[in-house]
Amino acid sequence: MVRARYPLPKDDFNKEVYGMNERYNGEDYIIVKALENGVTIIGLTRGRDTKFHHTEKLDKGEVMILQFTEHTSAMKFRGKAEITHRFGTVTSEAQIR
């Protein structure tokens, strides 16, 4: 556990509290199965500003295994998909327009 001294400048806060790259262990995987055509997976960056940095499209029945990296801190899913992670399985219910 990281013990931060407050207040911290934003850059120091990210490094100390979130471990920006130094403490990243890269063990979390996610499995995504598309339940319809055109499911979009969007990777979001770490750091001070969250930005889109990668997208993938899956068609019905396709499966992709994803891993959080030192650059990817969040993922967004558009479309109906089954998402399996270390906490269990969830189905996104958003329909592609």
C-alpha positions as CSV (number, residue, x, y, z in Angstrom):
1,M,0.0,0.0,0.0
2,V,1.2,3.5,-0.9
3,R,1.2,6.1,1.8
4,A,0.9,9.5,0.2
5,R,1.9,12.8,1.8
6,Y,-0.8,15.4,1.1
7,P,-1.0,17.8,-0.6
8,L,1.0,16.6,-3.6
9,P,1.5,18.3,-7.0
10,K,-0.5,16.4,-9.6
11,D,2.5,14.7,-11.2
12,D,3.9,13.6,-7.8
13,F,0.4,12.5,-6.8
14,N,0.1,10.2,-9.8
15,K,3.5,8.7,-9.3
16,E,3.2,8.2,-5.6
17,V,-0.5,7.1,-5.3
18,Y,-1.0,5.4,-8.6
19,G,2.5,4.1,-9.0
20,M,2.8,5.5,-12.5
21,N,4.8,2.7,-14.2
22,E,7.2,2.0,-11.3
23,R,4.8,-0.2,-9.4
24,Y,2.7,-1.5,-12.3
25,N,2.5,-5.3,-12.2
26,G,0.4,-6.0,-15.3
27,E,-1.5,-9.0,-14.1
28,D,-5.1,-8.1,-14.9
29,Y,-6.6,-9.7,-18.0
30,I,-10.1,-9.3,-19.5
31,I,-11.8,-11.7,-21.9
32,V,-14.4,-10.1,-24.2
33,K,-16.8,-12.1,-26.3
34,A,-18.9,-10.2,-28.9
35,L,-22.6,-11.0,-28.7
36,E,-23.3,-8.9,-31.9
37,N,-21.4,-7.6,-34.9
38,G,-19.5,-4.4,-34.5
39,V,-18.6,-4.4,-30.8
40,T,-16.0,-1.7,-30.2
41,I,-13.3,-1.9,-27.5
42,I,-11.6,1.4,-26.6
43,G,-8.3,1.5,-24.6
44,L,-7.8,4.6,-22.5
45,T,-4.5,6.0,-21.3
46,R,-3.0,6.4,-17.9
47,G,-1.7,9.7,-16.5
48,R,-2.8,13.2,-16.0
49,D,-5.1,13.3,-19.0
50,T,-7.2,10.3,-20.0
51,K,-7.1,9.8,-23.8
52,F,-8.2,7.2,-26.3
53,H,-5.2,5.4,-27.6
54,H,-6.4,2.2,-29.3
55,T,-9.6,0.7,-30.7
56,E,-10.6,-2.8,-31.8
57,K,-13.8,-4.1,-33.5
58,L,-15.2,-7.5,-32.9
59,D,-17.9,-9.4,-34.8
60,K,-20.4,-11.8,-33.2
61,G,-18.7,-14.8,-31.6
62,E,-15.2,-13.3,-31.8
63,V,-13.2,-13.4,-28.5
64,M,-10.3,-11.1,-27.5
65,I,-8.1,-11.3,-24.5
66,L,-7.0,-7.9,-23.2
67,Q,-4.4,-6.9,-20.6
68,F,-4.0,-3.7,-18.7
69,T,-0.6,-2.2,-19.4
70,E,1.6,0.6,-18.2
71,H,-0.2,2.7,-20.9
72,T,-3.8,1.3,-20.6
73,S,-5.7,2.1,-17.4
74,A,-9.2,1.7,-18.5
75,M,-11.3,0.1,-21.3
76,K,-14.6,1.1,-22.7
77,F,-17.0,-1.3,-24.5
78,R,-19.6,-0.3,-27.1
79,G,-22.1,-2.9,-28.1
80,K,-23.4,-6.2,-26.6
81,A,-20.6,-8.2,-25.2
82,E,-19.8,-10.7,-22.4
83,I,-16.8,-9.4,-20.4
84,T,-15.0,-11.8,-18.0
85,H,-12.5,-10.5,-15.5
86,R,-11.1,-11.5,-12.1
87,F,-14.3,-10.3,-10.3
88,G,-16.6,-12.4,-12.5
89,T,-18.6,-11.9,-15.7
90,V,-20.8,-9.0,-16.8
91,T,-22.8,-8.5,-20.0
92,S,-22.9,-5.1,-21.5
93,E,-26.4,-4.3,-22.7
94,A,-25.8,-1.3,-25.0
95,Q,-27.0,-1.8,-28.5
96,I,-25.0,-0.5,-31.4
97,R,-26.9,2.2,-33.2
